[in-house]
């Protein structure tokens, strides 16, 4: 089988299995495991911390042992984490599963794209990645509803079944994936290349005030995002009391929430990419200011909503804004990079600042939710978006500076 076809099947099935879990995991944590707001946020903090710790060694493994081995090992590890998560409905087991999952995700990160880039006979890598993204979206949408339907039987069923399926899928890939064009660097050389590239990437931030400001933006993104991502589920379960109002059919609401948000974000992202394909930094900043204003007000509106329809509208608006925010943020960073060989490293450093923000902000937001209420905590995540708007306005004001092209 051609590498492209394997990549398309991989993209569709992996995101199908992932979204079987992601669509209902929050409900499972609250309804079955009984986690409080602080514990919910600590789950995200643990997985982010685990991913940061394992990022360097897993990258070295992929460069020295092979992308195929990295992919298969990543799927096995994530599958195991899902089995632990669904089979043992206790807080310590959920934490353990997130540590395992963080390691698994880093084995997968970038290895799939690197594999298909090496093994594909086609020269149109962008076309392959776009088609792969379409399979991801299709797999995600089907996975959401598959997960919801299985959860109506038992909340942990889609989690355990997804974990077992990922393990079996890894075994199948072990048999069908070929790796003929990979040239290993060796662990020592791979590590040396990593640190050299990382050092060169960091120098870019020292040379550009704009990049330094965008690092702060990355930290602020993490500061608000982790709290919202873990606590939004409480709005529907506790504030709006969806289970009590709809009975056994309440899980359908979460299928509508997740699939509706995904479809809306796909549409708006396609329009955004078309509008900003060759945009200048000035235009990107204007778009980012608008998107983040929508995002901040959507989060606050969501936190204060007293009706399901309003909460759903604000959630979808915020979700679509966030899906458009990161590509434009990355595009703005990209325009400031003068050395193409460190482009991926610079973007990776910005993502690390996002992770730092999540690790720092998540527990604080969770503590606010525990001591005050989830409504207050969610409103604070919305307020934390507005300093980003201020920074973008400052960058727009000094648009004529040499750092911004």
C-alpha positions in Angstrom: 0.0 0.0 0.0 1.3 3.5 -0.9 2.5 5.7 1.9 -0.1 8.3 1.2 -3.0 5.9 1.6 -1.6 4.6 4.8 -1.2 8.2 6.0 -4.8 9.0 5.1 -6.1 5.9 6.9 -3.9 6.6 9.9 -5.2 10.2 10.1 -8.8 9.2 9.9 -8.7 6.3 12.3 -6.4 7.9 14.9 -8.7 11.0 15.2 -11.7 8.8 15.2 -10.4 6.9 18.2 -9.2 10.1 19.9 -12.5 11.9 19.6 -14.4 8.9 20.9 -12.7 9.8 24.1 -12.4 13.5 23.9 -16.2 14.0 23.3 -17.2 12.5 26.6 -14.1 12.5 28.8 -15.1 15.6 30.7 -18.5 14.1 31.4 -16.8 10.9 32.6 -14.5 12.9 34.9 -17.4 14.7 36.6 -20.3 12.2 36.5 -18.4 8.9 37.0 -15.1 9.8 38.7 -16.6 12.7 40.7 -13.7 15.2 40.2 -13.9 18.7 41.6 -12.9 21.8 39.6 -9.3 21.8 40.9 -8.8 18.1 40.1 -10.2 18.7 36.6 -7.6 21.4 35.9 -4.8 19.4 37.5 -5.4 16.7 34.9 -4.5 19.1 32.1 -1.5 20.4 34.1 -0.2 16.9 34.4 -0.5 16.0 30.8 1.1 19.3 29.7 4.0 18.8 32.1 4.5 15.2 31.0 4.5 16.2 27.3 7.2 18.9 28.1 9.4 16.5 29.9 9.2 13.8 27.2 9.5 16.2 24.2 13.3 16.1 23.8 13.9 12.3 24.3 11.0 11.4 22.1 12.2 13.7 19.3 15.7 12.1 19.6 14.1 8.7 19.4 12.2 9.5 16.2 15.4 10.8 14.6 17.6 7.9 15.7 15.3 4.8 15.8 12.8 5.8 13.1 9.5 7.6 12.6 7.6 4.3 12.2 8.8 3.0 15.5 7.9 6.3 17.1 4.4 6.3 15.7 3.7 2.7 16.8 5.1 3.2 20.2 3.1 6.5 20.6 -0.1 4.7 19.7 0.6 1.9 22.1 1.3 4.3 24.9 -1.8 6.5 24.3 -3.9 3.4 23.9 -2.7 2.1 27.3 -3.4 5.5 28.9 -7.0 5.4 27.6 -7.5 1.8 29.0 -6.2 2.9 32.4 -8.4 6.1 32.4 -11.6 4.2 31.6 -11.0 1.0 33.6 -10.1 2.6 36.9 -12.5 5.6 37.8 -10.3 7.0 40.5 -8.4 10.3 40.6 -4.9 8.8 41.0 -5.6 6.5 38.0 -6.7 9.4 35.9 -3.5 11.3 36.8 -1.4 8.2 36.0 -3.1 7.9 32.6 -2.4 11.5 31.8 1.3 11.1 32.6 1.4 8.1 30.2 -0.7 10.0 27.6 1.7 13.0 27.7 4.6 10.7 26.8 2.5 9.0 24.0 1.5 12.2 22.4 5.1 13.4 22.1 6.1 10.2 20.3 3.4 10.9 17.8 4.0 14.6 17.4 5.6 15.3 14.1 6.6 11.7 13.5 3.6 11.0 11.2 4.3 14.0 8.9 8.0 13.2 8.9 7.3 9.6 7.9 5.0 10.4 5.0 7.4 13.1 3.8 10.2 10.5 3.6 8.2 7.6 2.2 5.8 9.3 -0.2 6.6 9.1 -3.9 4.6 12.3 -4.5 6.4 15.7 -4.5 3.2 17.5 -3.4 3.6 17.1 0.4 1.2 20.0 1.1 -1.5 18.3 -0.9 -1.0 15.1 1.1 -1.2 17.0 4.4 -4.3 18.8 3.4 -6.0 15.6 2.3 -4.8 14.0 5.6 -6.4 16.9 7.5 -9.7 16.2 5.7 -9.5 12.6 6.9 -8.8 13.8 10.4 -11.9 16.0 10.3 -14.1 13.2 9.0 -12.7 10.7 11.5 -13.2 13.3 14.3 -16.9 14.0 13.5 -17.7 10.3 13.3 -15.7 9.6 16.4 -17.6 12.2 18.4 -21.0 10.6 17.8 -19.7 7.1 18.1 -18.3 8.0 21.5 -21.6 9.6 22.6 -23.7 6.6 21.6 -21.3 4.2 23.4 -21.3 6.5 26.5 -25.1 6.2 26.6 -24.5 2.5 27.4 -21.7 3.2 29.9 -19.6 6.4 30.3 -16.3 4.5 30.4 -17.1 2.2 27.4 -15.8 4.5 24.6 -12.6 5.3 26.5 -11.7 1.7 27.1 -12.8 0.6 23.6 -10.8 3.4 22.0 -7.7 2.4 24.0 -7.9 -1.2 23.0 -8.6 -0.2 19.4 -5.5 2.1 19.3 -3.3 -0.8 20.5 -4.7 -3.1 17.8 -4.3 -0.4 15.2 -0.6 0.0 16.2 -0.1 -3.7 15.6 -1.7 -3.4 12.2 0.5 -0.5 11.3 3.5 -2.5 12.4 2.7 -4.9 9.6 1.6 -2.5 6.8 3.9 0.5 7.3 7.2 0.5 5.4 10.2 2.7 6.2 12.7 2.5 3.3 14.0 6.1 3.1 14.7 6.9 6.7 18.3 7.7 7.5 19.0 7.6 11.2 21.1 10.3 12.7 22.1 8.4 15.8 21.0 9.5 19.3 24.1 11.6 20.1 24.1 13.3 16.7 20.3 13.8 16.9 20.6 15.4 20.4 23.4 17.7 19.2 21.4 18.8 16.2 18.4 19.4 18.4 20.3 21.7 20.9 22.2 23.5 18.1 18.9 24.2 16.3 17.2 25.2 19.6 20.0 27.6 20.4 19.8 29.2 16.9 16.0 29.5 17.3 16.3 31.2 20.7 18.6 33.8 19.2 15.8 34.9 16.9 13.8 36.0 19.9 16.7 38.0 21.2 17.0 39.8 17.9 13.4 40.7 17.6 11.2 42.6 20.1 8.1 41.5 18.2 9.0 37.8 18.7 9.7 38.5 22.4 6.2 40.1 22.7 4.7 37.1 20.9 6.3 34.8 23.4 4.4 36.7 26.1 1.2 36.3 24.1 1.9 32.6 23.9 2.2 32.4 27.7 -1.1 34.4 28.1 -2.8 32.0 25.7 -1.8 29.1 27.9 -2.9 31.1 31.0 -6.5 31.4 29.9 -6.9 28.2 27.8 -6.2 25.4 30.3 -8.8 26.6 32.8 -11.5 27.1 30.2 -10.8 23.7 28.5 -11.2 21.8 31.7 -14.1 23.7 33.3 -16.5 24.5 30.5 -18.1 21.1 31.0 -19.3 22.2 34.5 -21.4 24.9 32.9 -23.6 22.3 31.2 -23.5 19.7 33.9 -23.9 21.8 37.0 -25.0 25.4 36.2 -27.5 24.5 33.5 -28.2 21.0 35.0 -28.5 19.3 31.6 -28.6 15.7 33.0 -31.6 16.6 35.3 -33.4 18.4 32.5 -32.9 15.8 29.7 -32.5 12.6 31.6 -30.6 9.8 29.8 -30.5 11.7 26.6 -28.3 14.5 28.0 -25.2 13.1 26.3 -26.6 14.0 22.9 -26.1 17.6 23.9 -22.4 17.0 24.1 -22.4 15.4 20.7 -24.1 18.6 19.4 -21.7 20.8 21.3 -18.5 19.0 20.0 -19.6 18.3 16.4 -21.3 21.7 15.9 -18.1 23.5 17.2 -15.9 21.4 14.8 -18.1 22.1 11.7 -18.3 25.8 12.5 -14.6 26.1 13.0 -13.8 24.2 9.8 -16.0 26.7 7.9 -14.5 29.8 9.5 -11.0 28.5 9.3 -11.3 27.9 5.5 -12.6 31.5 5.1 -9.9 32.9 7.3 -7.1 31.1 5.4 -8.4 32.4 2.1 -8.6 36.0 3.5 -5.2 35.9 5.1 -3.2 33.8 2.6 -0.8 36.6 1.7 -1.6 39.0 4.5 0.9 41.4 5.8 1.8 41.6 9.5 -0.4 44.6 9.8 -3.4 42.8 8.5 -2.7 39.7 10.6 -2.6 41.9 13.7 -6.0 43.4 12.8 -7.5 39.9 12.4 -5.9 38.8 15.6 -7.3 41.8 17.5 -10.8 41.1 16.2 -10.6 37.3 16.9 -9.4 37.8 20.4 -12.1 40.4 21.2 -14.7 37.8 20.0 -12.9 35.2 22.1 -12.9 37.2 25.3 -16.5 38.3 25.1 -17.6 34.7 24.1 -15.9 33.3 27.2 -17.5 35.9 29.5 -20.9 35.4 27.8 -20.6 31.7 28.1 -19.8 31.9 31.8 -22.9 34.1 32.5 -25.4 32.3 30.3 -28.5 31.1 32.0 -30.0 29.2 29.1 -28.7 26.2 27.0 -29.2 28.0 23.7 -27.1 31.1 24.8 -24.4 28.9 26.3 -24.2 26.9 23.1 -23.9 30.0 20.9 -21.2 31.6 23.0 -19.3 28.3 23.3 -19.3 27.8 19.5 -18.3 31.4 18.9 -15.3 31.0 21.3 -14.3 27.6 19.8 -14.4 28.9 16.2 -12.4 32.0 17.3 -9.7 29.8 19.0 -9.4 27.5 16.0 -8.7 30.6 13.8 -6.5 32.3 16.4 -3.5 29.9 16.5 -2.9 29.6 12.7 -2.8 33.4 12.4 -0.6 33.7 15.5 1.8 31.2 14.0 1.7 33.0 10.7 2.6 36.3 12.4 5.5 34.6 14.2 6.6 33.1 10.8 6.8 36.5 9.2 9.3 37.6 11.8 11.8 34.7 11.3 14.8 35.6 9.3 16.5 32.1 9.3 14.3 29.5 7.6 16.3 26.5 9.1 15.1 27.4 12.6 11.5 28.2 11.7 10.0 25.0 13.3 12.1 25.5 16.4 10.9 29.1 16.9 7.3 28.1 16.6 8.0 25.2 19.0 9.5 27.6 21.6 6.3 29.7 21.4 4.3 26.5 22.0 6.4 25.8 25.1 5.5 29.2 26.5 1.9 28.3 25.9 2.5 25.1 27.9 4.2 27.2 30.7 1.1 29.3 30.8 -1.2 26.3 31.0 0.9 24.8 33.8 0.9 28.1 35.7 -2.7 29.2 35.1 -4.6 26.0 35.2 -4.3 25.3 38.9 -5.0 28.9 39.8 -8.3 29.0 37.8 -9.2 25.6 39.2 -8.7 26.9 42.7 -10.9 29.9 42.0 -13.6 27.5 40.7 -13.3 25.4 43.9 -13.4 28.3 46.3 -15.9 30.6 44.5 -17.6 29.0 41.5 -17.0 27.7 38.0 -18.9 30.8 36.7 -16.4 33.2 38.3 -13.5 31.0 37.1 -14.8 30.9 33.5 -15.4 34.6 33.5 -11.8 35.2 34.6 -10.5 33.1 31.6 -12.4 35.5 29.4 -10.8 38.6 31.1 -7.4 37.0 30.7 -7.8 37.3 26.9 -7.9 41.1 26.9 -4.2 41.7 27.8 -3.5 39.8 24.6 -5.6 42.3 22.7 -3.6 45.1 24.3 -0.3 43.6 23.2 -1.6 43.2 19.7 -2.6 46.8 19.7 0.9 47.8 20.8 2.4 45.7 18.0 0.0 47.3 15.5 1.0 50.8 16.8 4.6 50.1 16.1 4.0 48.4 12.8 6.5 50.5 11.0 9.3 49.2 13.3 11.9 47.1 11.5 10.9 43.9 13.4 7.6 43.8 11.7 7.6 43.4 7.9 
